Amino acid sequence: MATLTLDPLRSLSVAQVDLPEGELLLDRVAASVHSVLSAVEPAHRASERRREARYPYPYPIHLTPYGDSGRPRVERTFVVIGKHLSEHGLDFYCRAPLAAKRVIASLDCGKEGWIGLVLELSWCRFGRHGWYDNGGRFLARVASPLLELADQPRVA
């Protein structure tokens, strides 16, 4: 087993960093962060066409696809990363396109435990960082199939 030790960070003075005169280190850091944000955010946002509020939801979501018999395939449950949540649907990131048209999305409600929401997937697109954006609308609330799983769901 390896041990990792971290030495205390030395604070850098402006004199230790090669900067043009008058430019502060933090100004360059801030400018770099703005460059990163401008690369991932569009310069012009289209007007919002949705009628309801969406909330950022960057948390794991467990998806259980339905089988041909119309019953949930609990053993096929996998984990995706949420993007936005609204009262009538959600969108999320997944490493591969999904074949299922309907899934049960299991969301953690803290003390209430897991809830299951039937999600009809209506769109999928490939994103620029190698992930697929997916989304759909909620059809019903059901019992979460996570209660039936003995082990942890796997990542798709």
Residue pairs with C-beta under 8 A, 6 or more apart in sequence:
12 25
14 24
14 25
17 25
19 25
19 28
50 86
52 86
52 87
52 88
53 86
54 84
54 85
54 86
55 84
55 85
55 86
56 83
56 84
57 82
57 83
57 84
57 85
57 90
58 81
58 82
58 83
59 81
59 82
59 108
60 79
60 80
60 81
60 82
60 108
61 79
61 80
61 81
61 82
61 90
61 92
61 105
61 106
61 107
62 77
62 78
62 79
62 105
62 106
62 114
62 144
62 146
62 153
63 77
63 78
63 79
63 80
63 98
63 100
63 103
63 104
63 105
63 106
63 119
63 156
64 72
64 73
64 74
64 76
64 77
64 103
64 104
64 106
64 116
64 145
64 146
65 72
65 73
65 76
65 98
65 99
65 100
65 102
65 103
66 72
66 73
66 100
66 102
66 103
66 104
67 73
72 104
72 145
74 145
74 148
74 149
77 106
77 145
77 146
77 149
77 153
77 154
78 153
78 154
78 155
78 156
79 153
79 154
79 155
79 156
80 92
80 93
80 94
80 134
80 156
81 92
81 93
81 94
82 90
82 91
82 92
82 93
83 90
83 91
83 92
83 93
83 133
83 135
84 90
84 91
85 107
88 137
88 138
89 119
89 135
89 136
89 137
89 138
90 105
90 119
90 135
90 136
90 138
91 133
91 134
91 135
91 136
92 133
92 134
92 135
93 127
93 131
93 132
93 133
93 134
94 131
94 132
94 134
94 156
95 130
95 131
95 132
95 155
95 156
96 132
96 156
97 124
97 132
97 134
98 121
98 124
98 132
98 134
98 156
100 121
101 120
101 121
102 118
102 119
102 120
102 121
102 139
103 118
103 119
103 121
104 116
104 117
104 118
104 119
104 142
104 144
104 145
105 116
105 117
105 118
105 119
105 138
106 114
106 115
106 116
106 144
106 145
106 146
107 114
107 115
107 117
108 114
109 115
113 144
114 144
114 146
114 147
115 141
115 144
116 141
116 142
116 143
116 144
116 145
116 146
117 138
117 139
117 140
117 141
117 142
118 138
118 139
118 140
118 141
118 142
119 136
119 137
119 138
119 139
120 136
120 137
120 138
120 139
121 134
121 135
121 136
122 135
122 136
122 137
123 134
123 135
123 136
124 132
124 133
124 134
124 135
125 132
125 133
126 132
126 133
127 133
146 153
